[in-house]
Amino acid sequence: GLVGASLALALAEPQRRIAVIEAVPPGTDNQPSFDDRSVALSLASRRILSSLDLWPLLAAEAEPITRIHVSDRGHFGLARLCAEESGVDALGHVIENRVLGRVLHEQFRLRDNITLITPARILAFSQGADRIRVDIEEKGDTRSLDAGLLIAADGARSTLRQMAHIKTLDHDYGVDALVANISTQLPHERRAFERFTEAGPLALLPLTGNRLSLVWSLPRNRATHLQSASDAHFMAELEAAFGMRLGRIRRVGKRSRFPLHRLRACLRYQGRLLLIGNAAQNLHPVAGQGFNLALRDLAWLAETLAGETDPGALPVLRRYEDRRSQDQTLTLALTDTLARGFRGQGFAQVMIRNALLSQLDLLPPVKRQFAAHAMGFVGRVPRLARGLPPGEPHVEL
């Protein structure tokens, strides 16, 4: 997937050998890096990808976000963020998974110290004092790999996490995300929209070619109905929920549906096994923070492991967790609060959230703080997000 591929490139120091065990070969229809979804990359994420020499390969197919429009359907609450007010050329960029996945996997062929093993699956792993052994099946044959660190970047249903019997704290939101690309009558002008409705949040993110990526959170029965509905019916329902800021909806592409749930692993590492990305925490897509949080994780991991001869040593993994726990906890709490707090339609809930949106729009210090969080610059910033290589170990002060 995208997180594991990005991580391999971030950790590929010349002296380090990396094996990427991938269940599904890149480019196939059921490979998660090549599905119909898009990701909204924060400014910090763009800088991380730039530091890894990847952004020049992605920029032409990444649409900038210069304005963000947040509203509560049927109520007065409204907040607007502008790149110019924040002193940047773009608050973020939107890119399709298949584009990002293709570029990441193409880079594997240029790195002599990265070996892609696919299609393959992990059968078991065992830990020793200074190494971890992984038994895999590749194309019907079994073999073992020996490493200093095993990283589970295998998603919210992580096989490695289950093998390690690491418990999780789960919450099923009872809703699905309905995802599709659409075209509208009026140009998006590089605006992103987050609209909170009675059913759940609805996001429209600008794509190249004057298209938009739709992520619409809906109760499961309604999401199932709208996924299979006629294009005309679907577009009418979407126009009713979003409004006419972009005119009529002209076209809708393939619709996909994904169940939404919150997950947090009770342990982030166990011995020489480390969880990262959705294997460690799975977020609601509201505010588009999941992949950005994972990129900040891998940036700090690359910095923590820089120059380390034993990447899986307990002090090393403990130092990484200390650097990441606050950001992970706050981001998970923020997305969960938005997902839950903006669904309630009680009078008090409506008034409170609309007052908060209005304050966000009218108070410059609050707006600056919110914009900084949206761009990925809250708290300590890893070297990769500052345009620096991870190579020099971070000195604790």
NUDOKE-856769 format. One record per residue (C-alpha): x, y, z; residue in three letters; residue number from 1. Coordinates in nm, 3 decimals, decimal comma, padded with zeros to 5 digits. Example, Ala and Ser with C-alpha at 12.3 -4.5 7.8 and 13.67 -1.06 7.14 Angstrom:
! residues 2
        px        py        pz   resn   resi
    01,230   -00,450    00,780    ala      1
    01,367   -00,106    00,714    ser      2
//
This chain:
! residues 397
        px        py        pz   resn   resi
    00,000    00,000    00,000    gly      1
    00,087    00,369   -00,004    leu      2
    00,218    00,385    00,354    val      3
    00,445    00,082    00,325    gly      4
    00,583    00,195   -00,011    ala      5
    00,650    00,548    00,117    ser      6
    00,811    00,409    00,430    leu      7
    01,048    00,184    00,236    ala      8
    01,174    00,480    00,035    leu      9
    01,212    00,698    00,345    ala     10
    01,419    00,433    00,524    leu     11
    01,636    00,338    00,226    ala     12
    01,970    00,465    00,355    glu     13
    02,259    00,324    00,146    pro     14
    02,379    00,090    00,422    gln     15
    02,032   -00,046    00,498    arg     16
    01,866   -00,341    00,323    arg     17
    01,485   -00,338    00,302    ile     18
    01,240   -00,608    00,194    ala     19
    00,883   -00,506    00,109    val     20
    00,641   -00,798    00,139    ile     21
    00,333   -00,712   -00,066    glu     22
    00,026   -00,933   -00,095    ala     23
   -00,095   -00,786   -00,425    val     24
    00,138   -00,690   -00,712    pro     25
    00,141   -00,318   -00,800    pro     26
   -00,087   -00,219   -01,085    gly     27
   -00,352   -00,486   -01,034    thr     28
   -00,714   -00,387   -00,977    asp     29
   -00,733   -00,500   -00,614    asn     30
   -00,406   -00,337   -00,507    gln     31
   -00,494   -00,070   -00,246    pro     32
   -00,248    00,177   -00,400    ser     33
   -00,439    00,163   -00,728    phe     34
   -00,804    00,204   -00,628    asp     35
   -01,037    00,494   -00,709    asp     36
   -00,970    00,698   -00,399    arg     37
   -00,766    01,017   -00,371    ser     38
   -00,559    01,158   -00,087    val     39
   -00,538    01,518    00,028    ala     40
   -00,172    01,584    00,100    leu     41
   -00,098    01,853    00,357    ser     42
    00,183    02,101    00,302    leu     43
    00,398    01,905    00,549    ala     44
    00,332    01,587    00,349    ser     45
    00,431    01,761    00,027    arg     46
    00,759    01,865    00,185    arg     47
    00,821    01,511    00,308    ile     48
    00,770    01,380   -00,045    leu     49
    00,993    01,659   -00,179    ser     50
    01,268    01,561    00,064    ser     51
    01,244    01,206   -00,071    leu     52
    01,283    01,342   -00,429    asp     53
    00,931    01,224   -00,515    leu     54
    00,740    01,549   -00,552    trp     55
    00,881    01,642   -00,898    pro     56
    00,736    01,311   -01,023    leu     57
    00,394    01,385   -00,869    leu     58
    00,344    01,762   -00,903    ala     59
    00,194    01,761   -01,252    ala     60
   -00,091    01,532   -01,142    glu     61
   -00,151    01,690   -00,800    ala     62
   -00,411    01,967   -00,781    glu     63
   -00,336    02,248   -00,532    pro     64
   -00,585    02,348   -00,263    ile     65
   -00,574    02,725   -00,229    thr     66
   -00,898    02,766   -00,031    arg     67
   -01,098    02,550    00,208    ile     68
   -01,468    02,614    00,265    his     69
   -01,628    02,454    00,575    val     70
   -02,005    02,477    00,633    ser     71
   -02,292    02,320    00,826    asp     72
   -02,586    02,243    00,599    arg     73
   -02,893    02,451    00,679    gly     74
   -02,721    02,658    00,951    his     75
   -02,520    02,977    00,981    phe     76
   -02,182    02,824    01,069    gly     77
   -01,912    02,892    00,811    leu     78
   -01,532    02,893    00,807    ala     79
   -01,291    02,973    00,525    arg     80
   -00,917    02,914    00,500    leu     81
   -00,700    03,076    00,235    cys     82
   -00,345    02,986    00,134    ala     83
   -00,255    03,350    00,078    glu     84
   -00,356    03,442    00,435    glu     85
   -00,128    03,163    00,561    ser     86
    00,164    03,284    00,350    gly     87
    00,188    02,968    00,137    val     88
    00,118    02,889   -00,227    asp     89
   -00,117    02,601   -00,136    ala     90
   -00,270    02,461    00,181    leu     91
   -00,230    02,112    00,036    gly     92
   -00,265    01,907   -00,281    his     93
   -00,501    01,631   -00,393    val     94
   -00,370    01,334   -00,588    ile     95
   -00,528    01,007   -00,694    glu     96
   -00,409    00,689   -00,523    asn     97
   -00,322    00,521   -00,851    arg     98
   -00,088    00,806   -00,947    val     99
    00,089    00,812   -00,612    leu    100
    00,107    00,431   -00,599    gly    101
    00,254    00,408   -00,949    arg    102
    00,530    00,659   -00,876    val    103
    00,620    00,500   -00,542    leu    104
    00,651    00,152   -00,689    his    105
    00,845    00,276   -00,990    glu    106
    01,105    00,413   -00,750    gln    107
    01,164    00,067   -00,605    phe    108
    01,337   -00,034   -00,928    arg    109
    01,585    00,252   -00,885    leu    110
    01,689    00,152   -00,531    arg    111
    01,933   -00,137   -00,521    asp    112
    01,875   -00,193   -00,150    asn    113
    01,494   -00,237   -00,174    ile    114
    01,361   -00,580   -00,266    thr    115
    00,992   -00,611   -00,353    leu    116
    00,854   -00,957   -00,275    ile    117
    00,513   -01,004   -00,437    thr    118
    00,267   -01,167   -00,443    pro    119
    00,352   -01,296   -00,098    ala    120
    00,204   -01,340    00,247    arg    121
    00,347   -01,378    00,595    ile    122
    00,291   -01,717    00,754    leu    123
    00,449   -01,652    01,093    ala    124
    00,723   -01,462    01,270    phe    125
    00,943   -01,530    01,572    ser    126
    01,157   -01,300    01,780    gln    127
    01,502   -01,341    01,923    gly    128
    01,712   -01,112    02,137    ala    129
    01,861   -00,919    01,848    asp    130
    01,676   -01,035    01,533    arg    131
    01,327   -01,115    01,409    ile    132
    01,256   -01,403    01,172    arg    133
    00,970   -01,390    00,921    val    134
    00,834   -01,694    00,738    asp    135
    00,669   -01,606    00,406    ile    136
    00,499   -01,779    00,119    glu    137
    00,585   -01,640   -00,224    glu    138
    00,423   -01,784   -00,536    lys    139
    00,368   -02,119   -00,363    gly    140
    00,719   -02,148   -00,216    asp    141
    00,805   -02,086    00,150    thr    142
    01,119   -01,921    00,284    arg    143
    01,239   -01,715    00,577    ser    144
    01,381   -01,366    00,614    leu    145
    01,593   -01,238    00,900    asp    146
    01,584   -00,871    01,004    ala    147
    01,650   -00,626    01,282    gly    148
    01,303   -00,472    01,256    leu    149
    00,968   -00,584    01,115    leu    150
    00,724   -00,303    01,036    ile    151
    00,353   -00,376    00,999    ala    152
    00,208   -00,132    00,744    ala    153
   -00,065   -00,375    00,643    asp    154
   -00,375   -00,170    00,717    gly    155
   -00,653   -00,156    00,974    ala    156
   -00,708   -00,534    00,958    arg    157
   -00,335   -00,594    01,007    ser    158
   -00,240   -00,960    00,988    thr    159
    00,084   -00,897    01,174    leu    160
   -00,095   -00,718    01,456    arg    161
   -00,332   -01,014    01,493    gln    162
   -00,042   -01,261    01,488    met    163
    00,119   -01,064    01,771    ala    164
   -00,213   -01,070    01,966    his    165
   -00,199   -00,693    02,009    ile    166
   -00,539   -00,573    02,126    lys    167
   -00,715   -00,271    01,977    thr    168
   -00,971   -00,016    02,088    leu    169
   -01,236   -00,011    01,815    asp    170
   -01,544    00,193    01,739    his    171
   -01,770    00,124    01,442    asp    172
   -01,923    00,452    01,326    tyr    173
   -02,206    00,260    01,160    gly    174
   -02,155    00,456    00,840    val    175
   -01,982    00,403    00,507    asp    176
   -01,776    00,641    00,297    ala    177
   -01,914    00,667   -00,054    leu    178
   -01,630    00,765   -00,287    val    179
   -01,647    00,885   -00,648    ala    180
   -01,499    01,140   -00,887    asn    181
   -01,742    01,397   -01,023    ile    182
   -01,754    01,692   -01,264    ser    183
   -01,957    02,007   -01,202    thr    184
   -02,101    02,289   -01,409    gln    185
   -01,872    02,553   -01,255    leu    186
   -01,494    02,522   -01,207    pro    187
   -01,374    02,433   -00,859    his    188
   -01,101    02,701   -00,873    glu    189
   -00,880    02,491   -00,646    arg    190
   -01,129    02,506   -00,361    arg    191
   -01,190    02,216   -00,120    ala    192
   -01,527    02,185    00,052    phe    193
   -01,614    02,017    00,381    glu    194
   -01,991    02,024    00,435    arg    195
   -02,147    01,877    00,747    phe    196
   -02,494    01,733    00,685    thr    197
   -02,753    01,553    00,896    glu    198
   -02,629    01,219    00,764    ala    199
   -02,258    01,293    00,802    gly    200
   -01,971    01,497    00,654    pro    201
   -01,941    01,544    00,280    leu    202
   -01,605    01,643    00,131    ala    203
   -01,532    01,759   -00,222    leu    204
   -01,162    01,786   -00,306    leu    205
   -01,027    01,946   -00,625    pro    206
   -00,861    01,719   -00,883    leu    207
   -00,684    01,794   -01,208    thr    208
   -00,899    01,833   -01,518    gly    209
   -01,159    02,032   -01,323    asn    210
   -01,281    01,715   -01,150    arg    211
   -01,356    01,669   -00,781    leu    212
   -01,308    01,376   -00,548    ser    213
   -01,617    01,306   -00,339    leu    214
   -01,600    01,144    00,005    val    215
   -01,952    01,125    00,150    trp    216
   -02,017    00,964    00,491    ser    217
   -02,361    00,805    00,502    leu    218
   -02,558    00,548    00,703    pro    219
   -02,482    00,206    00,556    arg    220
   -02,825    00,139    00,410    asn    221
   -02,834    00,477    00,236    arg    222
   -02,476    00,441    00,111    ala    223
   -02,563    00,098   -00,032    thr    224
   -02,870    00,244   -00,202    his    225
   -02,684    00,541   -00,352    leu    226
   -02,394    00,327   -00,470    gln    227
   -02,626    00,129   -00,697    ser    228
   -02,869    00,411   -00,783    ala    229
   -02,887    00,560   -01,131    ser    230
   -02,648    00,845   -01,208    asp    231
   -02,939    01,089   -01,232    ala    232
   -03,079    00,990   -00,891    his    233
   -02,737    00,998   -00,729    phe    234
   -02,654    01,342   -00,869    met    235
   -02,988    01,479   -00,754    ala    236
   -02,926    01,352   -00,398    glu    237
   -02,574    01,496   -00,398    leu    238
   -02,694    01,834   -00,521    glu    239
   -02,956    01,841   -00,244    ala    240
   -02,689    01,770    00,021    ala    241
   -02,411    01,992   -00,113    phe    242
   -02,603    02,279   -00,269    gly    243
   -02,534    02,467   -00,590    met    244
   -02,205    02,642   -00,516    arg    245
   -02,052    02,466   -00,817    leu    246
   -02,370    02,460   -01,024    gly    247
   -02,521    02,136   -01,146    arg    248
   -02,333    01,807   -01,125    ile    249
   -02,255    01,706   -01,480    arg    250
   -02,097    01,364   -01,443    arg    251
   -02,023    01,100   -01,181    val    252
   -01,768    00,820   -01,210    gly    253
   -01,751    00,478   -01,050    lys    254
   -01,884    00,473   -00,695    arg    255
   -01,706    00,274   -00,423    ser    256
   -01,805    00,218   -00,062    arg    257
   -01,585    00,170    00,245    phe    258
   -01,699    00,105    00,606    pro    259
   -01,574    00,362    00,857    leu    260
   -01,441    00,282    01,201    his    261
   -01,195    00,420    01,452    arg    262
   -00,913    00,196    01,571    leu    263
   -00,617    00,239    01,801    arg    264
   -00,371   -00,036    01,882    ala    265
   -00,303   -00,078    02,255    cys    266
    00,067   -00,132    02,176    leu    267
    00,261    00,040    01,897    arg    268
    00,549   -00,203    01,914    tyr    269
    00,611   -00,546    02,058    gln    270
    00,970   -00,657    02,067    gly    271
    01,103   -00,591    01,716    arg    272
    00,760   -00,556    01,556    leu    273
    00,645   -00,197    01,496    leu    274
    00,296   -00,091    01,382    leu    275
    00,259    00,208    01,153    ile    276
   -00,018    00,373    00,951    gly    277
   -00,364    00,220    00,977    asn    278
   -00,220   -00,086    01,152    ala    279
   -00,154    00,145    01,449    ala    280
   -00,449    00,383    01,419    gln    281
   -00,738    00,411    01,176    asn    282
   -00,915    00,748    01,150    leu    283
   -01,246    00,876    01,020    his    284
   -01,172    01,047    00,684    pro    285
   -01,318    01,382    00,797    val    286
   -01,041    01,646    00,762    ala    287
   -00,837    01,402    00,550    gly    288
   -00,574    01,331    00,816    gln    289
   -00,513    00,955    00,788    gly    290
   -00,239    00,938    00,524    phe    291
   -00,087    01,268    00,640    asn    292
   -00,053    01,132    00,993    leu    293
    00,112    00,819    00,852    ala    294
    00,360    01,031    00,655    leu    295
    00,452    01,221    00,971    arg    296
    00,497    00,885    01,144    asp    297
    00,737    00,759    00,878    leu    298
    00,925    01,091    00,871    ala    299
    00,990    01,066    01,245    trp    300
    01,075    00,697    01,213    leu    301
    01,331    00,772    00,942    ala    302
    01,481    01,041    01,164    glu    303
    01,482    00,816    01,470    thr    304
    01,652    00,531    01,284    leu    305
    01,910    00,754    01,112    ala    306
    02,256    00,620    01,186    gly    307
    02,124    00,344    01,413    glu    308
    02,296    00,009    01,370    thr    309
    02,014   -00,177    01,545    asp    310
    01,681   -00,034    01,422    pro    311
    01,471   -00,266    01,639    gly    312
    01,646   -00,201    01,972    ala    313
    01,408   -00,117    02,255    leu    314
    01,554    00,232    02,329    pro    315
    01,518    00,324    01,960    val    316
    01,153    00,219    01,936    leu    317
    01,075    00,381    02,270    arg    318
    01,225    00,707    02,147    arg    319
    01,014    00,690    01,831    tyr    320
    00,696    00,632    02,031    glu    321
    00,773    00,924    02,262    asp    322
    00,802    01,151    01,960    arg    323
    00,478    01,035    01,800    arg    324
    00,228    00,962    02,075    ser    325
    00,101    01,319    02,125    gln    326
    00,038    01,389    01,754    asp    327
   -00,130    01,050    01,707    gln    328
   -00,354    01,093    02,011    thr    329
   -00,458    01,450    01,925    leu    330
   -00,528    01,375    01,558    thr    331
   -00,735    01,068    01,644    leu    332
   -00,932    01,270    01,900    ala    333
   -00,986    01,560    01,657    leu    334
   -01,122    01,347    01,374    thr    335
   -01,341    01,149    01,613    asp    336
   -01,484    01,469    01,765    thr    337
   -01,562    01,613    01,422    leu    338
   -01,722    01,287    01,303    ala    339
   -01,944    01,259    01,611    arg    340
   -02,003    01,623    01,705    gly    341
   -02,122    01,738    01,365    phe    342
   -02,385    01,467    01,324    arg    343
   -02,607    01,563    01,615    gly    344
   -02,907    01,781    01,528    gln    345
   -03,013    01,886    01,877    gly    346
   -03,058    02,260    01,923    phe    347
   -02,766    02,294    02,166    ala    348
   -02,533    02,087    01,947    gln    349
   -02,620    02,290    01,637    val    350
   -02,569    02,624    01,814    met    351
   -02,236    02,522    01,971    ile    352
   -02,077    02,388    01,655    arg    353
   -02,196    02,681    01,443    asn    354
   -02,063    02,925    01,700    ala    355
   -01,729    02,742    01,687    leu    356
   -01,722    02,761    01,307    leu    357
   -01,798    03,133    01,320    ser    358
   -01,522    03,192    01,575    gln    359
   -01,282    02,998    01,356    leu    360
   -01,370    03,223    01,063    asp    361
   -01,356    03,554    01,254    leu    362
   -01,065    03,512    01,498    leu    363
   -00,726    03,526    01,321    pro    364
   -00,525    03,346    01,596    pro    365
   -00,773    03,057    01,600    val    366
   -00,774    03,044    01,220    lys    367
   -00,393    03,040    01,206    arg    368
   -00,377    02,753    01,454    gln    369
   -00,639    02,556    01,262    phe    370
   -00,460    02,620    00,931    ala    371
   -00,130    02,509    01,083    ala    372
   -00,291    02,183    01,195    his    373
   -00,447    02,132    00,851    ala    374
   -00,104    02,183    00,692    met    375
    00,061    01,938    00,933    gly    376
    00,268    02,189    01,129    phe    377
    00,162    02,141    01,490    val    378
    00,416    02,063    01,760    gly    379
    00,759    01,935    01,664    arg    380
    00,821    01,906    01,292    val    381
    01,041    01,623    01,154    pro    382
    01,344    01,704    00,940    arg    383
    01,185    01,565    00,623    leu    384
    00,892    01,807    00,661    ala    385
    01,145    02,093    00,695    arg    386
    01,309    02,001    00,365    gly    387
    01,605    01,830    00,531    leu    388
    01,731    01,471    00,495    pro    389
    01,667    01,245    00,794    pro    390
    02,036    01,153    00,799    gly    391
    02,154    01,344    01,106    glu    392
    02,003    01,199    01,423    pro    393
    01,782    01,440    01,614    his    394
    01,944    01,566    01,935    val    395
    01,708    01,571    02,231    glu    396
    01,722    01,901    02,421    leu    397
//
